[in-house]
Every structure is written in C-alpha cells, then in structure tokens.
Amino acid sequence: MAKKESKALKVTLVKSAIGYSMRQKNTVRALGLRRLGQTVEHDDTAVIRGMISKVSHLVRVEEA
C-alpha cells in the first residue's frame, strides 16, 4: 500500500497571545511558535488542523 503524500502547512504567528487564555498560549507554543512573524511547517493532519482552528484568530495558514 502506497503512503499518501501529506501536504504541508505553513503556520505564521500574526498576533500575540498576550491577553488570551493559558490554553490558547499553550496551543501556540505546541505549534512551535515563539515570536510574532515566526513561521513553522507542519504536516497536514487532523491534530494540527484542530490546533490551528483553536487559535485561528492568532495565526495565518498557507499550504506549502
């Protein structure tokens, strides 16, 4: 069985998590984002999509 090639997502922190709940701050950190403007790449999985949806107001997502 051939493994399906998963797409990558580029996630960029565009707004600070200051003033938001600790849960949202932890989600941003779990995505690997530390500072404004930082971009990280993740595989397009259900787990990552869920994390992104919880902090969608803080990040910008592009398909890589």
C-alpha positions in Angstrom: 0.0 0.0 0.0 1.5 3.3 -1.1 1.6 6.0 1.5 -0.3 9.1 0.5 2.0 12.1 0.4 0.6 14.5 3.0 0.6 18.2 2.3 2.5 20.6 4.5 1.1 23.7 6.2 2.9 26.9 6.9 1.7 28.4 10.1 2.7 32.0 10.9 2.0 33.8 14.2 0.5 37.2 13.3 -1.0 38.3 16.6 0.4 38.0 20.1 -1.2 35.5 22.5 -0.9 38.0 25.4 -4.3 38.6 27.0 -5.7 35.2 25.8 -6.2 32.2 27.9 -3.3 30.0 29.1 -4.9 27.2 27.0 -4.5 29.2 23.8 -1.0 30.3 24.7 -0.1 26.6 25.2 -1.6 25.7 21.9 0.5 28.4 20.1 3.7 27.0 21.9 2.7 23.5 21.0 2.6 24.5 17.3 6.2 25.6 17.8 5.6 29.4 17.6 7.6 31.6 19.9 7.6 35.1 18.4 5.5 37.3 16.1 6.1 36.7 12.4 7.7 33.3 13.0 6.7 30.6 10.5 6.8 26.8 11.1 5.8 23.9 8.8 3.7 21.0 9.9 2.2 18.0 8.1 -1.5 18.5 7.3 -3.0 16.2 9.9 -6.3 16.3 11.8 -4.4 17.0 15.1 -2.6 20.1 13.6 -5.8 21.3 11.9 -7.6 21.1 15.3 -4.9 23.1 17.0 -4.9 25.7 14.2 -8.7 26.1 14.5 -8.4 26.8 18.2 -6.0 29.7 17.6 -7.2 30.7 14.1 -7.5 34.4 15.3 -3.8 34.4 16.1 -2.2 32.6 13.1 -2.2 32.7 9.3 -2.1 29.3 7.5 -0.8 28.6 3.9 -0.4 25.3 2.1 3.2 24.6 1.3 
